[in-house]
């Protein structure tokens, strides 16, 4: 016994529907990639770690360029080693990822500092910035 379709589509509508399904099938890898990216972002937030980039403390950068601390606490072109030294002096147990590139400038491998999250990122940034500016004096 053959089943009758619930809705009778004409040949044109059936062809259009098939074409739409095929178009969406081509986009499937992009959708999967995007969902993995979102999953990675959520996983990074669950790690209870703070990711610090040197651009956050750079006095030569504007807030729009990525500086996250006040200009009076920022230093000119901070190095990753200086950030690490400042974090160690505060007892923050920093981990260095030297080959990482900030998302806004993927061609520059400036490095990244990973610190366990004990308090808000803003408070941690200001503490490190104060320590960093005292190291530069």
VEXKE-453749 format. One record per residue (C-alpha): residue in one letter; x, y, z; residue number from 0. Coordinates in Angstrom, 3 decimals. Layout:
BEGIN
 resn        u        v        w resi
    A        X        Y        Z  NUM
...
REM end
This chain:
BEGIN
 resn        u        v        w resi
    X    0.000    0.000    0.000    0
    X    1.394    3.381   -0.970    1
    X    0.940    6.386    1.238    2
    X   -0.510    9.579   -0.029    3
    X    1.309   12.767    0.926    4
    X   -0.432   14.953    3.471    5
    X   -0.041   17.974    1.238    6
    X    0.100   17.755   -2.472    7
    X    2.880   19.916   -3.815    8
    X    3.150   20.625   -7.475    9
    X    6.288   19.620   -9.337   10
    X    7.603   23.203   -9.226   11
    X    7.077   23.576   -5.464   12
    X    8.646   20.175   -4.854   13
    X   11.710   21.139   -6.915   14
    X   12.031   24.445   -5.038   15
    X   11.812   22.666   -1.706   16
    X   14.465   20.171   -2.782   17
    X   16.730   23.008   -3.919   18
    X   16.333   24.808   -0.557   19
    X   17.211   21.623    1.306   20
    X   20.328   21.164   -0.820   21
    X   21.404   24.785   -0.246   22
    X   21.072   24.363    3.512   23
    X   22.992   21.105    3.306   24
    X   25.933   22.990    1.775   25
    X   25.890   25.427    4.713   26
    X   25.919   22.631    7.279   27
    X   29.749   22.597    7.779   28
    X   29.688   26.366    8.383   29
    X   26.910   26.005   10.943   30
    X   28.755   23.184   12.706   31
    X   31.975   25.241   12.765   32
    X   30.139   28.251   14.211   33
    X   28.463   26.140   16.902   34
    X   31.866   24.667   17.872   35
    X   33.258   28.192   18.159   36
    X   30.413   29.190   20.460   37
    X   30.935   26.014   22.491   38
    X   34.649   26.858   22.834   39
    X   33.806   30.360   24.061   40
    X   31.431   28.956   26.664   41
    X   34.051   26.411   27.717   42
    X   36.652   29.180   28.122   43
    X   34.299   31.063   30.427   44
    X   33.771   27.958   32.549   45
    X   37.507   27.544   33.141   46
    X   37.603   30.298   35.776   47
    X   40.669   31.807   34.158   48
    X   41.430   35.314   32.984   49
    X   43.125   35.835   29.647   50
    X   45.345   38.930   29.541   51
    X   46.799   40.481   26.413   52
    X   49.602   43.072   26.436   53
    X   47.397   45.444   24.408   54
    X   45.210   45.841   27.529   55
    X   48.065   47.749   29.207   56
    X   49.535   49.635   26.215   57
    X   49.510   53.440   26.618   58
    X   49.978   53.852   22.859   59
    X   46.593   52.232   22.197   60
    X   43.159   53.782   22.573   61
    X   40.257   52.115   24.312   62
    X   38.837   51.382   20.856   63
    X   42.118   49.678   19.927   64
    X   41.873   47.380   22.949   65
    X   43.398   49.159   25.958   66
    X   41.443   48.165   29.061   67
    X   43.155   50.177   31.827   68
    X   43.208   53.937   32.456   69
    X   45.877   55.839   30.522   70
    X   47.644   56.909   33.745   71
    X   48.148   53.220   34.680   72
    X   49.107   52.090   31.172   73
    X   52.732   51.763   30.013   74
    X   54.284   52.207   26.600   75
    X   54.547   48.938   24.626   76
    X   54.505   46.441   27.516   77
    X   56.287   43.133   26.940   78
    X   54.813   39.764   27.874   79
    X   57.732   39.112   30.248   80
    X   56.964   42.358   32.091   81
    X   53.332   41.345   32.489   82
    X   54.427   37.964   33.778   83
    X   56.805   39.568   36.289   84
    X   54.070   41.923   37.537   85
    X   51.592   39.047   37.905   86
    X   54.149   36.932   39.777   87
    X   54.877   39.807   42.160   88
    X   51.148   39.868   42.947   89
    X   51.170   36.092   43.530   90
    X   48.807   35.295   40.642   91
    X   50.539   32.182   39.159   92
    X   50.582   33.281   35.498   93
    X   50.876   30.866   32.573   94
    X   52.442   32.215   29.380   95
    X   51.186   31.334   25.902   96
    X   53.871   32.979   23.766   97
    X   52.566   32.139   20.271   98
    X   49.037   33.524   20.742   99
    X   47.729   36.427   18.665  100
    X   45.087   38.898   19.802  101
    X   41.899   38.494   17.711  102
    X   42.040   42.115   16.505  103
    X   45.571   41.634   15.104  104
    X   46.036   37.959   14.185  105
    X   49.255   38.688   12.257  106
    X   51.083   39.772   15.458  107
    X   51.996   36.947   17.826  108
    X   52.189   39.082   20.964  109
    X   51.468   36.295   23.413  110
    X   48.929   35.873   26.163  111
    X   48.944   35.530   29.942  112
    X   46.500   33.127   31.622  113
    X   45.730   33.728   35.291  114
    X   43.385   31.844   37.648  115
    X   40.287   33.925   38.350  116
    X   40.064   34.981   41.982  117
    X   38.196   38.246   41.482  118
    X   36.726   40.247   38.618  119
    X   38.790   40.784   35.500  120
    X   38.622   44.571   35.905  121
    X   40.060   44.482   39.432  122
    X   42.801   42.088   38.345  123
    X   43.647   44.318   35.362  124
    X   44.007   47.382   37.580  125
    X   46.205   45.562   40.100  126
    X   48.519   44.300   37.373  127
    X   48.552   47.740   35.719  128
    X   49.615   49.397   38.982  129
    X   52.349   46.817   39.474  130
    X   53.438   47.149   35.847  131
    X   53.661   50.943   36.064  132
    X   55.746   50.645   39.260  133
    X   58.110   48.253   37.404  134
    X   58.508   50.806   34.616  135
    X   59.561   53.616   36.986  136
REM end
